[in-house]
């Protein structure tokens, strides 16, 4: 959402997301129409969006970003992105065309694409090719790039369905996720639009069980705990994964998103990581194509993003393992009325409260940093804690520059994105112009911003902080080094040769 904010897409995404005024609930049950075991609450979209005072006091995650969790189905997000893409004059979108093959040359990539309706073939020549063709795409395989990691973890079947009776059938109210802990019905319902579109991920904890011919009616009714009316829209067979490509670049071809990494879906981390990949590669490609960055800058895409994919995929896999372990320990008869069932539910609720802590995930999504990147200049200070559940706001080089609200109502994040930004915290110094002069010679986009708020000086810890186009800190210090161009040469990739 912080990246989408830069293109003015946050409001259209809010409009297409689940109801903005409803608190973000994750409900754990024996059956949806059975016993509720635990309810985890995060702020609603509007509580974060409008900075509700009670929510600010209750949820510390709202101090770290202008946004809370924003749940939106892929079928609702992609039209927003597509409409924006189609508004860009420089973009030629080919709907209904399929990528077929490519060849690499010393100075370009050549691809063959096919019109699915007419069969017409066309050759496209470009400087670079980015493989966004997903986990089953063939570009990675054609490049001969294998994956590392755990690989397939277990089988799942998802049922995408429409039901206006869903909420009334269980009576729990609207939630974002509804987990079912009952042998034979392990899984999670997801609110797609929060009104009539829903999805059920049916978990097969036993890898020997077949998922080839699932009975959707039986499975959904058993998970609900009683019959209800629904229209099945799609059945999808898939696997939890923890896999990361061994290489993310071969010459002029790059991998991004699911082509580069596969995740367990616990926490929405895979989508956010893929969006981060795209942004990191995009600003570096823009720098090379615009002439201010050295082509070696593109080598840092894998250097920076691959460790984040490994970190995030392991976090997601661990979250999945925790859920699986608690589900696997759930006894038969958990929904019964006898004393044994009551005791079993009390024990299960305690375990669920333990695993539910994984849904405090701001540190996972916003706390990653580029450690030992050759285009980040360390200052010798120790790395802040990397905690998936919380953020330690820091300008430690490589970290995301911290969010804070400015006196004019903007977020600090609104300053970043167009190019590099040199922040002057507390006071301006004429000597700082040396960096701007060096940037002018290199044609590197650089803006100098002086901020006087004392709390920002404390938050940002140094008088000078150089922030990259992606919002991550490239350098910090109390005064500029003697050679300003050497500093810029490092952050633009010219010292990697």
Buried (B, 14 or more C-beta within 10 A) or exposed (E): BBBBBBBEBBEBBBEBBBBBEBBBBBBBBBBBBBBBBBBBBBBBBBBBBEEBEEBBEEBEBBBBBBBBBBBBBEEBBEEBBEEBEEEEEEEEEEEEBEBEEBEBEEEEBBBBBBEEEEEEEEEBEEEBBBBBBEBEBEBBEEBEBEBEBBEBBBBBBBBBBBBEEBBEBBEBEBBBBBBBBBBEBBBBBBBBBBBBBBBBBBBBBEEEEEBEEBEBEEBBBBBBBEEBEBEEEEBEEBBBBBBBBEBBBBEBBBBBBBBBBBBBBBBBBBBBBBBBBBBBBBBBBBBBEEEBBBBBBBBBBBBBBBBBBBBBBBBBBBBBBBBBEBBEEBBEBBBBEEEEBEEBBEEBBEBBEEBBEBBBBBBBBBBBBBBEBBBBBBEEEEBBEBEBBBBBBBBBBBBBBBBBBEEEEEBBBBBBBEBBBBBBBBEBBEEBBBBBEBBEEBEBBBBBBEBEBEEBBEBBBBBBBBBBBBBBBBBBBEEBEEEBBEBBBBBBBBBBE
